[in-house]
């Protein structure tokens, strides 16, 4: 019996020694592991020691570290491929210039200015400006068009640009005042150039006929155009100033009879009519040049401020050949050409260079409602994709002389040509 107890005791003693050894071995291993943790992540150990450990904070710390590493990697990558990226950007820009369509802008600096300004940008960024309009809320404000044109081209403030062709329909300030302001303030530092002027104003727009068109003289267009010519060193015909050299030099009655066309980077401009002395000089609006632009088979007819006299002559001359896809509404959509002229044009889309107060026919003075009824047989008041109204845009530049402000709103004022829409029946032939 004693032998059995001694054997059991020896076994128990042996097992106890073995257990103590195992405990000491585990303790040593833990101590070693803790030392490694202290070396790699002292912040975590400090948090555990102070009792401030937060799983969320730890996750954020890890995420921030990973983000910083990723940013460093991206920075290194960008540095290594900087030249390649610049080359790719240039290639993309060149491709974009080659592939974007022809864009037509109906510009307005605000919703209340009685103005007319159209800009066509060709696929290769050639600019065609029609009239230019006026800032009716601030005639003494800086010109807005340099900023608007730079925004259209995607340029920054003061970057250089050119206008390939500038058309003026007639000699009223709400059509030409903005151009006159641009020319008045023009210096070599203006950093733009107008390559060609196209207009045909009757003799009353000269000093010999002062008083016949006081609105023209209020714009100082003649003086400012001559001043611009001096700055750029333009050639002037002997015995004439620059204004007289340009006026009617290309667009005139004889040239139109011979089938005058002007081609600019895929845009074909067909000049249909200018003033005729037989119409008399009693109505400046009826001296508007009327022309049609063709873009990939689609036609856009610009009527300027043509009234009944000019409209009737247009119908008599061209008849059914007036058919056009898009038409600019004459005289801002009221008291312009008669219904018979719009019926001959038979357009699908109508451009209204019309401020909100003329569109709404405030004080019942204007005839906008009559023109609208001609088109669809009802006095519709909403703009839509078929009726693009300058006074009903959802956004306008807060400061029209700033490029950055125009860039925020320019896409609200543009359509891409050709502008294809499902046919919508009108009431012009009823």
C-alpha positions in Angstrom: 0.0 0.0 0.0 2.8 2.4 0.9 4.6 1.6 -2.3 1.5 2.5 -4.3 1.2 5.9 -2.4 4.9 6.7 -3.1 4.5 5.9 -6.8 1.4 8.2 -7.0 3.2 10.9 -5.2 6.2 10.7 -7.6 3.9 10.8 -10.6 2.1 13.9 -9.2 5.4 15.6 -8.4 6.6 14.9 -11.9 3.4 16.3 -13.5 3.6 19.4 -11.3 7.2 20.1 -12.4 6.1 19.6 -16.0 3.2 22.1 -15.6 5.5 24.7 -14.1 7.9 24.3 -17.0 5.1 24.7 -19.5 3.8 27.9 -17.8 7.3 29.4 -17.8 7.8 28.6 -21.5 4.4 30.2 -22.4 5.3 33.3 -20.4 8.6 33.7 -22.2 6.9 33.4 -25.6 4.3 36.1 -24.6 7.1 38.4 -23.4 8.9 38.0 -26.7 5.7 38.7 -28.7 5.0 41.8 -26.7 8.4 43.1 -27.5 7.8 42.7 -31.2 4.5 44.5 -30.9 6.1 47.4 -29.1 8.7 47.7 -31.9 6.2 47.7 -34.7 3.2 49.6 -33.3 4.1 51.8 -30.3 1.0 53.9 -30.7 -1.3 50.9 -30.3 0.6 49.8 -27.1 0.4 53.3 -25.7 -3.3 53.3 -26.3 -3.7 50.0 -24.5 -1.6 51.3 -21.6 -3.6 54.5 -21.2 -6.9 52.7 -21.7 -8.0 55.0 -24.6 -8.1 52.4 -27.3 -11.1 52.9 -29.8 -11.7 50.4 -32.6 -13.1 53.1 -34.8 -10.1 55.3 -34.3 -7.8 52.5 -35.1 -9.7 51.8 -38.3 -9.5 55.5 -39.3 -5.8 55.5 -38.5 -5.2 52.5 -40.7 -7.4 54.0 -43.5 -5.5 57.3 -43.4 -2.2 55.5 -43.5 -3.3 53.4 -46.5 -4.7 56.6 -48.2 -1.4 58.4 -47.6 0.5 55.5 -49.1 -1.9 55.4 -52.1 -1.5 59.2 -52.6 2.3 58.8 -52.4 2.1 56.0 -55.0 -0.2 58.1 -57.2 2.1 61.1 -56.9 5.1 59.0 -57.9 3.2 57.5 -60.8 2.1 61.0 -61.9 5.6 62.2 -61.7 6.9 59.3 -63.7 4.2 59.7 -66.4 3.9 63.5 -66.5 5.2 63.9 -70.0 3.0 61.0 -71.3 -0.1 62.5 -69.6 0.5 65.8 -71.3 0.8 64.1 -74.6 -2.4 62.2 -74.1 -4.2 65.4 -73.1 -3.1 67.1 -76.2 -4.2 64.2 -78.3 -7.6 64.1 -76.7 -8.0 67.9 -77.2 -7.1 67.5 -80.9 -9.6 64.7 -81.3 -12.3 66.7 -79.6 -11.7 69.6 -81.9 -12.0 67.3 -84.9 -15.1 65.5 -83.7 -17.5 68.0 -82.0 -20.3 69.2 -84.2 -21.3 72.7 -85.3 -22.7 74.6 -82.3 -25.3 77.4 -82.5 -25.6 79.8 -79.5 -28.5 82.2 -78.9 -26.8 84.4 -76.3 -28.4 86.7 -73.8 -26.6 88.4 -70.9 -29.9 88.4 -68.9 -33.6 87.8 -69.4 -34.6 91.5 -69.8 -32.3 92.9 -72.5 -33.9 93.5 -75.9 -31.1 92.1 -77.9 -30.1 89.7 -80.7 -26.8 87.8 -80.6 -26.0 84.5 -82.3 -22.7 82.7 -82.4 -21.8 79.7 -84.6 -18.8 77.6 -83.6 -17.6 75.3 -86.4 -16.0 71.9 -85.8 -12.6 73.5 -86.0 -13.5 76.3 -83.6 -14.1 79.0 -86.2 -16.4 81.6 -84.8 -19.2 83.3 -86.8 -21.0 86.1 -84.9 -24.4 87.6 -85.9 -25.1 91.1 -84.6 -23.9 90.8 -81.0 -26.8 92.7 -79.3 -26.7 95.0 -76.3 -26.6 94.8 -72.6 -29.8 96.6 -72.0 -29.5 96.6 -68.2 -26.1 98.5 -68.3 -25.1 100.2 -71.5 -22.0 101.5 -69.8 -21.0 98.1 -68.5 -17.9 96.4 -69.9 -18.6 94.4 -73.1 -19.8 90.9 -72.4 -19.0 89.2 -75.7 -15.3 88.8 -75.3 -16.0 86.8 -72.1 -18.9 84.8 -73.7 -16.8 84.0 -76.8 -13.9 82.8 -74.7 -16.3 80.6 -72.7 -17.6 79.1 -75.9 -14.1 78.2 -77.0 -13.2 76.9 -73.5 -10.6 79.6 -73.0 -9.5 81.3 -69.9 -9.8 85.1 -69.1 -7.7 87.2 -71.6 -6.7 84.2 -73.8 -6.4 85.0 -77.5 -9.2 84.2 -79.9 -10.4 85.2 -83.4 -13.8 85.8 -84.9 -13.7 84.6 -88.5 -16.8 86.5 -89.6 -19.0 89.1 -88.0 -22.4 89.7 -89.7 -24.5 92.8 -88.9 -28.1 92.7 -90.0 -29.0 96.4 -89.7 -28.1 99.6 -87.9 -30.1 99.5 -84.7 -28.4 99.7 -81.3 -30.0 96.5 -79.9 -28.1 94.6 -82.6 -24.8 96.5 -83.0 -24.1 98.3 -79.7 -22.1 95.5 -78.2 -19.7 95.3 -81.2 -19.3 99.1 -81.0 -18.3 98.9 -77.3 -15.8 96.2 -78.1 -14.2 98.2 -80.8 -14.2 101.4 -78.7 -12.2 99.7 -75.9 -10.0 97.7 -78.2 -6.2 97.8 -77.6 -3.4 95.3 -78.6 -3.9 93.9 -75.0 -7.5 93.0 -75.8 -6.0 89.8 -77.3 -8.5 89.1 -80.0 -9.1 89.8 -83.7 -12.0 90.1 -86.0 -11.0 88.9 -89.4 -14.0 89.9 -91.5 -17.0 92.2 -91.2 -20.1 91.6 -93.4 -22.8 94.2 -93.5 -24.6 96.5 -95.9 -26.1 99.6 -94.3 -27.8 102.2 -96.5 -26.4 105.7 -97.1 -28.3 107.1 -94.1 -25.8 105.3 -91.9 -23.1 107.9 -93.0 -22.4 111.4 -91.9 -24.0 112.8 -95.1 -27.3 111.5 -93.9 -27.1 112.5 -90.2 -30.4 112.5 -88.5 -32.0 109.9 -90.8 -31.1 107.1 -88.3 -30.3 108.7 -85.0 -30.1 105.2 -83.3 -27.1 104.3 -85.5 -25.2 107.4 -84.5 -25.9 106.8 -80.8 -23.8 103.6 -81.1 -20.7 105.4 -82.5 -20.1 102.3 -84.7 -18.5 104.2 -87.5 -16.0 106.0 -85.3 -15.1 102.9 -83.2 -14.7 100.7 -86.3 -12.3 103.3 -87.7 -10.4 103.4 -84.4 -10.1 99.6 -84.4 -8.7 99.6 -87.9 -6.0 102.0 -86.9 -4.9 99.8 -84.0 -4.7 96.6 -86.1 -3.2 98.5 -89.1 -6.0 97.5 -91.5 -5.8 98.4 -95.2 -8.2 101.1 -96.2 -9.3 102.0 -99.7 -7.9 105.4 -100.9 -10.2 108.2 -100.2 -12.4 106.2 -97.7 -12.3 105.3 -94.1 -12.4 101.7 -92.9 -16.1 101.7 -92.2 -16.9 102.8 -95.8 -14.4 100.4 -97.2 -16.2 97.5 -95.5 -19.8 98.6 -95.8 -21.4 96.7 -98.7 -18.0 95.6 -100.0 -19.1 91.9 -100.1 -22.8 91.9 -99.3 -24.7 94.1 -101.8 -27.7 93.8 -104.1 -25.6 92.9 -107.2 -23.6 90.3 -105.3 -26.8 88.6 -104.1 -28.2 88.6 -107.6 -25.1 86.7 -108.7 -25.7 84.1 -106.0 -23.5 85.3 -103.1 -22.3 82.5 -100.9 -19.7 82.6 -98.1 -18.2 79.3 -96.9 -16.6 79.0 -93.5 -15.3 75.7 -92.3 -18.2 73.6 -93.5 -20.8 76.3 -92.9 -22.3 77.6 -96.1 -23.8 81.0 -95.8 -26.3 82.0 -98.6 -27.1 85.7 -98.5 -30.7 86.1 -99.8 -31.6 89.8 -99.5 -30.3 93.2 -98.5 -31.9 96.7 -98.6 -33.4 98.0 -101.8 -33.7 101.7 -102.5 -37.2 101.0 -103.8 -38.3 100.0 -100.2 -37.5 103.5 -99.0 -35.6 104.5 -95.8 -38.6 105.0 -93.6 -38.2 101.7 -91.8 -34.6 100.7 -90.7 -35.8 97.2 -89.8 -36.7 96.5 -93.5 -33.0 97.1 -94.5 -32.0 93.9 -92.6 -29.8 91.6 -94.5 -31.4 88.1 -94.7 -29.2 85.0 -95.0 -29.4 81.3 -94.5 -26.7 79.0 -93.0 -26.4 75.4 -94.1 -24.9 72.8 -91.8 -24.9 69.1 -93.0 -28.0 69.7 -95.1 -29.9 71.6 -92.4 -30.8 75.2 -92.9 -31.1 78.1 -90.5 -32.7 81.3 -91.8 -31.8 84.6 -90.1 -34.3 87.4 -90.7 -32.9 90.1 -88.4 -35.6 92.7 -87.8 -37.2 92.4 -91.2 -40.8 93.8 -91.4 -43.7 93.3 -93.8 -42.0 95.2 -96.7 -38.8 93.1 -96.6 -40.8 89.9 -95.9 -43.1 90.4 -98.9 -40.2 91.0 -101.2 -38.5 87.9 -99.8 -41.5 85.7 -100.6 -41.9 87.3 -104.0 -38.3 86.6 -104.9 -37.9 83.1 -103.5 -41.4 81.6 -103.0 -41.2 77.9 -101.9 -37.4 78.1 -102.0 -37.6 79.9 -98.6 -38.3 76.5 -96.9 -35.9 76.3 -94.0 -35.6 73.9 -91.0 -34.9 76.6 -88.4 -35.8 80.3 -88.4 -34.9 83.3 -86.3 -38.1 85.1 -85.5 -38.1 88.5 -87.1 -38.0 91.6 -84.9 -37.7 89.6 -81.7 -40.9 87.7 -82.6 -43.3 90.6 -82.9 -44.4 93.1 -85.6 -41.9 91.5 -88.0 -42.6 89.7 -91.3 -46.2 88.7 -92.0 -47.7 85.2 -91.6 -47.3 84.5 -95.3 -43.5 84.8 -95.0 -43.4 82.3 -92.1 -45.7 80.0 -94.1 -43.2 80.0 -97.0 -40.4 79.4 -94.6 -42.3 76.5 -93.0 -39.7 75.9 -90.3 -39.7 73.2 -87.7 -37.8 75.1 -85.0 -38.1 78.7 -84.0 -35.4 80.9 -82.4 -36.8 83.8 -80.3 -34.2 86.5 -79.5 -36.9 87.8 -77.2 -36.7 89.2 -73.6 -39.2 88.0 -71.1 -41.2 91.2 -71.1 -41.7 91.1 -74.9 -42.5 87.4 -74.7 -45.2 88.0 -72.1 -46.5 91.0 -74.1 -46.5 93.2 -71.0 -48.9 96.2 -71.2 -50.5 94.5 -74.3 -48.3 96.7 -76.5 -46.4 94.0 -78.4 -47.6 91.4 -80.9 -45.8 88.4 -79.7 -49.0 86.6 -78.9 -50.2 87.0 -82.5 -47.0 85.5 -83.9 -47.3 82.6 -81.5 -50.9 81.9 -82.6 -49.7 81.9 -86.3 -47.4 79.0 -85.5 -49.6 76.6 -83.5 -53.0 78.2 -83.5 -52.7 79.0 -79.8 -51.0 81.6 -77.6 -48.5 79.2 -76.0 -46.4 80.7 -73.2 -43.8 78.0 -72.5 -40.5 77.5 -74.3 -39.6 74.0 -75.4 -37.2 72.2 -77.7 -39.1 73.6 -80.8 -39.3 77.2 -79.5 -36.0 78.4 -77.9 -36.6 81.7 -76.1 -33.7 83.9 -74.9 -35.8 85.4 -72.1 -36.8 82.1 -70.7 -33.4 80.4 -70.0 -33.1 78.8 -66.6 -29.7 80.5 -66.0 -27.8 83.7 -67.0 -24.3 85.0 -66.0 -24.3 86.9 -62.8 -21.5 89.1 -64.1 -21.6 89.0 -67.9 -18.1 90.4 -68.3 -16.5 87.3 -66.6 -15.5 84.2 -68.5 -16.1 82.0 -65.5 -19.7 83.2 -65.1 -20.4 82.4 -68.8 -18.9 79.0 -68.5 -21.5 78.1 -65.9 -24.4 79.0 -68.1 -23.3 78.7 -71.7 -24.7 75.1 -72.1 -28.2 76.5 -71.4 -28.0 78.7 -74.6 -26.8 76.2 -77.2 -28.0 73.6 -79.7 -25.9 71.3 -81.7 -26.3 71.3 -85.5 -27.9 69.5 -87.3 -30.7 69.8 -84.7 -33.0 66.9 -85.5 -36.5 66.7 -84.0 -39.6 64.7 -84.8 -41.9 66.6 -87.0 -44.5 68.7 -85.3 -47.4 70.1 -87.3 -47.9 73.8 -87.3 -50.8 76.1 -88.3 -49.1 78.4 -90.7 -50.8 77.0 -93.8 -54.3 77.1 -92.4 
